[in-house]
């Protein structure tokens, strides 16, 4: 508690500035987390998402189509819970058994 706003701002200015910096950085981290969770839920990489018109193995797919997409929950489960390698040719050509 301070008798005037100027005194309060002088004593708490660094704390207020630090809180503003933390808020901006937290917002940035949350936006990055959200965008990466979205990409994981689609089972795609940033490169595939941004440059799909240049990549030969997804160029023939439609705008909303991804040959590696298995549905949101299965994509998240595969990313966070399955630790075995997946042969991409089997996923791409829809051959073999799905480990999930």
C-alpha positions in Angstrom: 0.0 0.0 0.0 1.4 3.4 -1.0 -0.1 6.9 -0.3 0.2 8.0 -4.0 0.1 6.2 -7.4 3.5 7.7 -8.3 5.1 6.1 -5.2 3.3 2.8 -5.8 4.4 2.8 -9.5 8.0 3.6 -8.5 8.2 0.8 -6.0 6.4 -1.8 -8.1 7.3 -0.7 -11.7 9.9 -3.5 -12.2 7.5 -6.1 -10.9 4.8 -4.8 -13.3 7.2 -4.7 -16.2 8.3 -8.3 -15.4 4.7 -9.4 -15.3 4.0 -7.8 -18.7 7.0 -9.6 -20.2 6.0 -12.9 -18.7 2.4 -12.5 -20.0 3.7 -11.8 -23.6 6.1 -14.7 -23.5 3.4 -17.0 -22.1 1.0 -16.1 -24.8 3.7 -16.8 -27.4 4.4 -20.2 -25.9 0.6 -21.1 -25.7 0.2 -20.1 -29.3 3.1 -22.3 -30.4 1.8 -25.2 -28.2 -1.7 -24.9 -29.8 -0.3 -24.8 -33.3 1.9 -27.9 -32.7 -0.9 -29.8 -31.1 -3.0 -29.0 -34.1 -0.3 -30.4 -36.4 0.1 -33.5 -34.2 -3.6 -34.1 -34.3 -3.4 -34.0 -38.2 -0.3 -36.2 -38.1 1.6 -33.8 -40.3 4.9 -31.8 -40.0 5.3 -28.1 -40.3 7.0 -28.6 -43.7 4.1 -30.8 -45.0 1.5 -28.3 -43.7 3.2 -25.2 -45.3 4.5 -26.7 -48.5 2.2 -29.5 -49.5 2.0 -28.2 -53.1 5.8 -28.9 -53.4 6.0 -32.3 -51.7 5.6 -35.2 -54.2 4.0 -37.8 -51.8 1.1 -35.5 -50.8 0.8 -33.3 -53.9 -1.8 -35.6 -55.4 -4.0 -35.4 -52.2 -6.8 -33.0 -51.8 -6.6 -29.9 -49.6 -8.1 -31.6 -46.6 -6.5 -35.0 -47.2 -3.4 -36.4 -45.6 -2.3 -40.0 -46.3 -0.9 -40.3 -42.8 -4.0 -39.1 -40.9 -5.7 -41.8 -38.8 -8.1 -39.5 -37.0 -7.4 -37.0 -34.2 -7.4 -39.3 -31.2 -5.4 -42.0 -32.9 -2.9 -39.4 -34.1 -2.5 -38.0 -30.6 -2.3 -41.5 -29.1 0.4 -42.5 -31.7 2.4 -39.4 -31.0 2.3 -39.4 -27.2 2.0 -43.1 -26.3 3.4 -45.3 -29.0 7.2 -45.6 -29.0 7.9 -47.9 -31.9 9.0 -46.8 -35.3 6.4 -46.7 -38.1 7.4 -47.6 -41.7 5.9 -44.7 -43.6 5.6 -46.7 -46.8 3.1 -49.0 -45.0 1.1 -46.1 -43.8 1.2 -44.3 -47.1 0.2 -47.2 -49.3 -2.2 -48.5 -46.6 -0.5 -51.9 -46.4 0.4 -53.8 -43.3 -1.2 -53.7 -39.9 -1.7 -50.6 -37.9 0.1 -50.8 -34.6 -2.6 -48.8 -32.8 
